[in-house]
Amino acid sequence: MPAVLQAPTCPLVFDNRPGRAHDGSEMKPQPAPPVPGNTEWERFDNAVGMLLNAPKGAFVKQEKKLKRRREKKRAAQQPN
């Protein structure tokens, strides 16, 4: 084969991703949760409604958890 048509044999310099980045298992999307509705629009409307009607207690609990985590992180970063 002429030298002009041969593919380069040296590895690509800019490809520094770890090997596990190419296995595909992390790249597969999760299946959609079951949402009631007969048409696509009804399912979308019901899914948005499910998101917006989440209980306030769940949001408050999550906010408290995140606030504690931030405070711990800040306390660890500040020298005493």
C-alpha positions in Angstrom: 0.0 0.0 0.0 1.4 3.4 -0.8 2.6 5.5 2.1 0.1 8.2 1.3 -3.0 6.0 1.8 -1.8 4.4 5.1 -3.5 5.4 8.3 -1.3 7.0 10.9 -0.1 4.5 13.5 0.7 6.9 16.3 -1.9 7.3 19.1 -3.9 10.4 19.3 -2.3 12.9 21.6 -5.5 14.6 22.8 -7.4 11.5 23.7 -6.7 11.4 27.5 -10.0 10.0 28.7 -10.0 7.0 31.0 -10.8 3.6 29.5 -14.0 3.3 31.4 -15.4 6.4 29.6 -16.0 4.2 26.5 -17.7 1.2 28.0 -21.2 2.6 27.4 -22.8 1.5 30.6 -22.8 5.0 32.1 -23.9 6.5 28.9 -27.2 4.6 28.6 -30.2 6.7 29.8 -32.5 5.5 32.5 -35.9 4.4 31.4 -38.7 6.9 31.8 -40.9 6.4 34.8 -44.5 5.3 34.2 -46.8 8.4 33.9 -50.5 8.0 33.4 -52.1 9.4 30.2 -53.5 8.3 26.9 -51.7 10.8 24.6 -48.2 12.2 24.7 -49.5 15.6 25.8 -51.5 14.1 28.7 -48.4 12.2 29.9 -46.3 15.4 29.7 -48.9 17.4 31.5 -49.2 14.7 34.2 -45.4 14.4 34.6 -45.0 18.2 35.0 -47.9 18.1 37.5 -46.1 15.4 39.5 -43.0 17.5 39.6 -44.7 20.6 40.8 -46.9 18.9 43.3 -44.1 17.4 45.3 -44.6 17.7 49.1 -43.1 20.7 50.7 -41.6 18.5 53.5 -39.4 16.8 50.9 -38.0 20.1 49.6 -37.4 21.4 53.2 -35.6 18.2 54.2 -33.4 18.3 51.1 -32.6 22.0 51.7 -31.6 21.3 55.3 -29.4 18.5 54.2 -27.6 20.6 51.6 -27.2 23.5 54.0 -25.6 21.2 56.6 -23.3 19.9 53.9 -22.3 23.4 52.8 -21.6 24.4 56.4 -19.5 21.4 57.1 -17.5 22.0 53.9 -16.9 25.7 54.8 -15.9 24.8 58.3 -13.4 22.3 57.0 -11.9 24.8 54.6 -11.5 27.6 57.2 -8.2 27.4 59.1 -8.6 27.7 62.9 
